[in-house]
């Protein structure tokens, strides 16, 4: 979903779609725009997506667990490009320091009791019976074409 459509949403619907308040979203955009200016002073081509759309793509990835391919199709860029965009946005926001989660020690010091549930979602290959060679197979290739 492009940012132009989200501009018209109410504050409540904006938060429901993006997962963050509009004020927080605007703060993130300011950080990304400042970092983009610094990044462009070194040269390079103009980004294909506006900072707002880059942030939206990242929020979609983090919030909805969508694959890079699905997000890339929605924004009209390649899968590798969307991967680089999401990684850059995450690293830029973390480096700024305004948007960070409390560390393990802060969680241990709090009075709240947390319950952690781990779900194993690893893929396992299907075991299929192996084909056995026929007894009379010599291993030689036929020369008949």
SVG drawing of the C-alpha trace seen along z (x, -y; Angstrom):
<svg xmlns="http://www.w3.org/2000/svg" viewBox="-10 -15 41 74">
<polyline fill="none" stroke="black" stroke-width="0.4" points="0.0,0.0 1.4,-3.3 1.7,-6.2 -0.5,-8.5 -3.5,-6.3 -2.7,-6.3 -2.5,-10.1 -6.3,-10.2 -6.9,-7.7 -8.0,-8.7 -5.5,-8.4 -7.1,-5.2 -7.1,-3.5 -3.6,-4.7 -2.4,-3.0 -4.4,0.2 -2.7,0.4 0.8,-0.5 1.1,0.5 2.5,-2.9 0.9,-6.3 1.2,-9.0 3.5,-11.1 5.9,-8.2 5.7,-7.5 6.6,-11.1 9.6,-10.9 10.8,-7.8 10.5,-9.6 12.6,-12.5 15.3,-10.1 15.3,-8.3 15.3,-11.6 18.3,-12.8 20.1,-9.5 19.2,-9.5 20.7,-13.0 24.0,-11.8 23.9,-8.7 23.3,-10.6 26.2,-13.0 28.5,-10.0 26.8,-9.6 24.6,-7.0 21.2,-7.0 18.0,-8.3 16.0,-5.7 13.1,-4.1 10.9,-4.4 10.2,-7.5 11.2,-7.3 7.6,-7.0 7.1,-3.9 10.4,-2.4 9.2,-2.7 5.8,-1.3 7.4,1.7 9.5,2.3 6.5,2.0 4.6,4.5 7.5,6.9 7.9,6.6 4.2,6.5 2.6,8.9 5.6,11.3 5.1,11.0 7.8,12.4 10.2,10.1 8.6,11.2 5.1,10.2 6.2,6.8 8.4,6.3 5.4,7.0 3.3,4.5 5.9,1.7 7.1,2.6 10.7,3.3 12.8,6.5 13.1,8.8 16.7,8.0 16.0,4.3 13.2,4.6 15.6,6.7 18.2,3.9 15.6,1.3 14.2,3.1 17.7,3.8 18.7,0.2 15.6,-1.2 16.0,1.1 19.7,0.3 19.1,-3.4 16.3,-3.5 18.3,-1.3 21.5,-3.5 19.5,-6.6 18.6,-5.2 15.1,-6.7 13.4,-3.5 14.8,-0.6 13.4,2.1 14.5,2.5 17.3,5.0 17.2,8.3 18.3,6.7 15.4,4.2 13.0,7.0 14.5,8.9 14.2,5.9 10.6,5.2 7.7,6.4 5.9,7.9 5.9,11.6 6.4,12.6 5.4,15.9 7.5,16.9 6.2,19.4 8.5,20.9 7.1,22.5 9.2,24.7 8.4,23.9 11.3,25.6 10.7,27.4 11.5,31.0 12.0,32.9 9.5,35.6 11.1,39.0 10.4,41.0 11.5,44.5 14.6,44.6 14.2,46.1 16.1,49.3 18.0,50.2 16.9,53.3 19.0,56.4 20.0,56.6 21.2,53.0 24.8,53.0 25.5,49.3 26.5,48.9 24.9,46.3 23.3,47.4 24.6,45.8 21.2,46.0 19.8,42.6"/>
</svg>
